[in-house]
Amino acid sequence: MDFTFSDKTIELQRQLSHFMEEYVVPHKSSYHQDISKGIYPLPVFEDLKALAKDEELWNLFLQTLPSNIPGTRMSNLEYTPFA
């Protein structure tokens, strides 16, 4: 079996790395502060979830999503490097 990453997977890896560096990592300290204060759910999560949906980085692994639900519908092989 060929385990070479598809162009789709390579592009999503690039997008996901950018998303993590640009949007997730900057909230690391506030995340830890909120957790230590017992704040849950964390306010930043809703913003990050919305942004991930906007950037098509949501529901990566759900192949059979209806067309009206955001997601990329990756195959198991395509999703493997993200798991």
C-alpha positions in Angstrom: 0.0 0.0 0.0 1.2 3.5 -0.8 1.5 5.7 2.3 2.7 8.8 0.5 0.8 11.8 1.7 -1.7 13.2 -0.8 -1.5 16.8 -1.9 -4.7 17.4 0.1 -3.0 16.1 3.3 0.2 18.1 2.7 -1.8 21.3 2.2 -3.9 20.7 5.3 -0.7 20.0 7.3 0.5 23.4 6.2 -2.8 25.1 7.1 -3.0 23.4 10.5 0.6 24.3 11.4 -0.2 27.9 10.5 -3.4 27.8 12.5 -1.7 26.4 15.6 1.2 29.0 15.5 -1.0 32.0 14.6 -4.1 31.3 16.8 -3.6 28.6 19.3 -0.1 29.0 20.7 -0.6 32.7 21.6 -3.4 31.7 24.0 -1.3 29.1 25.8 -0.6 31.3 28.9 -4.2 32.5 29.2 -5.4 28.9 28.8 -3.3 27.8 31.8 -4.4 30.8 33.8 -8.1 30.1 33.2 -7.6 26.4 34.0 -5.9 27.2 37.2 -8.8 29.5 38.2 -11.3 26.7 37.4 -12.8 28.6 34.5 -14.6 26.1 32.2 -15.5 26.1 29.4 -12.7 28.3 28.4 -13.9 31.4 26.5 -11.1 31.1 23.9 -12.4 27.7 22.8 -15.5 29.1 21.2 -13.5 31.6 19.2 -11.0 29.0 18.1 -13.7 26.5 17.1 -15.4 29.2 15.0 -12.1 30.1 13.3 -11.3 26.5 12.7 -14.6 26.0 11.0 -14.1 29.2 8.9 -10.6 27.9 7.8 -12.0 24.4 7.0 -10.0 22.8 9.7 -13.1 21.3 11.4 -14.4 17.7 11.3 -11.3 16.6 9.3 -12.0 12.9 9.7 -15.8 12.6 9.2 -16.1 11.2 5.7 -19.9 11.1 5.5 -20.8 14.6 6.7 -23.9 16.1 5.0 -22.9 18.9 2.7 -24.4 21.6 5.0 -22.0 20.7 7.9 -18.5 22.1 7.8 -15.7 19.5 7.4 -13.1 18.2 5.0 -14.3 14.6 4.8 -10.8 13.0 4.7 -10.2 9.3 4.3 -8.7 7.4 7.2 -5.3 7.4 5.4 -5.4 11.1 4.7 -6.4 11.8 8.4 -3.7 9.6 9.9 -0.9 12.3 10.2 -3.3 14.6 12.1 -4.4 12.0 14.6 
